[in-house]
Amino acid sequence: MIHKRFRRNGTPDLLRWIFECDRCHCRHTIGTINGWLIPDHPKSRVHTYCPPCVEHIAQLLITSLTRSA
């Protein structure tokens, strides 16, 4: 989830945007989001994940695929 902040004139204040992981709920500012999985067009059904959660989800998918093969 992206918590957006705007200036009084209505323009986005990107330095104050907070990115929250939809899995572990850790929060980071825009300057520290390297490696995050962030959708191009955020929708209610599209999630935002931090790097450790992306890695964990990928490991689960790989494990489930290798078991079914």
Short mmCIF file of the C-alpha atoms (twelve columns), coordinates in Angstrom:
data_MODEL
# 
_entry.id   MODEL 
# 
loop_
_atom_site.group_PDB 
_atom_site.id 
_atom_site.type_symbol 
_atom_site.label_atom_id 
_atom_site.label_alt_id 
_atom_site.label_comp_id 
_atom_site.label_asym_id 
_atom_site.label_seq_id 
_atom_site.Cartn_x 
_atom_site.Cartn_y 
_atom_site.Cartn_z 
_atom_site.pdbx_PDB_model_num 
ATOM 1  C CA . MET A 1  0.000  0.000   0.000   1 
ATOM 2  C CA . ILE A 2  1.244  3.478   -0.758  1 
ATOM 3  C CA . HIS A 3  0.312  6.247   1.687   1 
ATOM 4  C CA . LYS A 4  0.448  9.392   -0.439  1 
ATOM 5  C CA . ARG A 5  0.976  12.917  0.866   1 
ATOM 6  C CA . PHE A 6  0.251  16.123  -1.007  1 
ATOM 7  C CA . ARG A 7  1.311  19.741  -0.628  1 
ATOM 8  C CA . ARG A 8  -1.242 22.462  0.097   1 
ATOM 9  C CA . ASN A 9  -1.351 23.348  -3.603  1 
ATOM 10 C CA . GLY A 10 -2.364 19.759  -4.467  1 
ATOM 11 C CA . THR A 11 0.927  18.558  -5.955  1 
ATOM 12 C CA . PRO A 12 2.373  15.239  -4.722  1 
ATOM 13 C CA . ASP A 13 5.002  15.477  -1.976  1 
ATOM 14 C CA . LEU A 14 6.993  12.372  -2.980  1 
ATOM 15 C CA . LEU A 15 9.502  12.720  -0.150  1 
ATOM 16 C CA . ARG A 16 6.685  12.129  2.350   1 
ATOM 17 C CA . TRP A 17 5.101  9.110   0.619   1 
ATOM 18 C CA . ILE A 18 5.196  5.975   2.770   1 
ATOM 19 C CA . PHE A 19 5.349  2.492   1.241   1 
ATOM 20 C CA . GLU A 20 3.837  -0.270  3.382   1 
ATOM 21 C CA . CYS A 21 4.327  -3.954  2.596   1 
ATOM 22 C CA . ASP A 22 0.968  -5.714  2.219   1 
ATOM 23 C CA . ARG A 23 2.408  -8.894  3.724   1 
ATOM 24 C CA . CYS A 24 4.533  -7.897  6.748   1 
ATOM 25 C CA . HIS A 25 3.340  -4.258  7.057   1 
ATOM 26 C CA . CYS A 26 6.838  -2.758  7.365   1 
ATOM 27 C CA . ARG A 27 6.938  0.880   6.255   1 
ATOM 28 C CA . HIS A 28 9.598  2.788   4.319   1 
ATOM 29 C CA . THR A 29 9.949  6.175   2.671   1 
ATOM 30 C CA . ILE A 30 10.469 6.572   -1.067  1 
ATOM 31 C CA . GLY A 31 14.245 6.949   -0.622  1 
ATOM 32 C CA . THR A 32 14.588 3.433   0.826   1 
ATOM 33 C CA . ILE A 33 12.399 1.305   -1.453  1 
ATOM 34 C CA . ASN A 34 15.068 -0.326  -3.644  1 
ATOM 35 C CA . GLY A 35 13.991 -3.821  -4.629  1 
ATOM 36 C CA . TRP A 36 10.340 -3.408  -3.734  1 
ATOM 37 C CA . LEU A 37 7.656  -4.952  -5.962  1 
ATOM 38 C CA . ILE A 38 5.421  -1.976  -6.740  1 
ATOM 39 C CA . PRO A 39 2.678  -2.261  -9.366  1 
ATOM 40 C CA . ASP A 40 2.560  0.249   -12.221 1 
ATOM 41 C CA . HIS A 41 -1.145 0.922   -11.692 1 
ATOM 42 C CA . PRO A 42 -2.103 0.297   -8.051  1 
ATOM 43 C CA . LYS A 43 -5.516 -1.321  -7.697  1 
ATOM 44 C CA . SER A 44 -7.223 -2.673  -4.621  1 
ATOM 45 C CA . ARG A 45 -6.343 -6.248  -5.656  1 
ATOM 46 C CA . VAL A 46 -2.698 -5.496  -6.558  1 
ATOM 47 C CA . HIS A 47 -0.268 -5.618  -3.645  1 
ATOM 48 C CA . THR A 48 3.016  -3.899  -2.808  1 
ATOM 49 C CA . TYR A 49 5.773  -6.064  -1.279  1 
ATOM 50 C CA . CYS A 50 9.141  -5.392  0.368   1 
ATOM 51 C CA . PRO A 51 12.220 -7.365  -0.854  1 
ATOM 52 C CA . PRO A 52 12.189 -10.032 1.936   1 
ATOM 53 C CA . CYS A 53 8.510  -10.762 1.273   1 
ATOM 54 C CA . VAL A 54 9.054  -10.907 -2.504  1 
ATOM 55 C CA . GLU A 55 11.857 -13.411 -1.908  1 
ATOM 56 C CA . HIS A 56 9.706  -15.500 0.450   1 
ATOM 57 C CA . ILE A 57 6.758  -15.554 -1.976  1 
ATOM 58 C CA . ALA A 58 9.092  -16.542 -4.835  1 
ATOM 59 C CA . GLN A 59 10.535 -19.388 -2.738  1 
ATOM 60 C CA . LEU A 60 7.023  -20.668 -1.986  1 
ATOM 61 C CA . LEU A 61 6.085  -20.559 -5.673  1 
ATOM 62 C CA . ILE A 62 9.278  -22.353 -6.726  1 
ATOM 63 C CA . THR A 63 8.759  -25.015 -4.055  1 
ATOM 64 C CA . SER A 64 5.157  -25.616 -5.093  1 
ATOM 65 C CA . LEU A 65 6.145  -25.852 -8.773  1 
ATOM 66 C CA . THR A 66 8.980  -28.315 -8.149  1 
ATOM 67 C CA . ARG A 67 6.711  -30.530 -6.034  1 
ATOM 68 C CA . SER A 68 4.075  -30.672 -8.759  1 
ATOM 69 C CA . ALA A 69 6.612  -31.504 -11.505 1 
# 
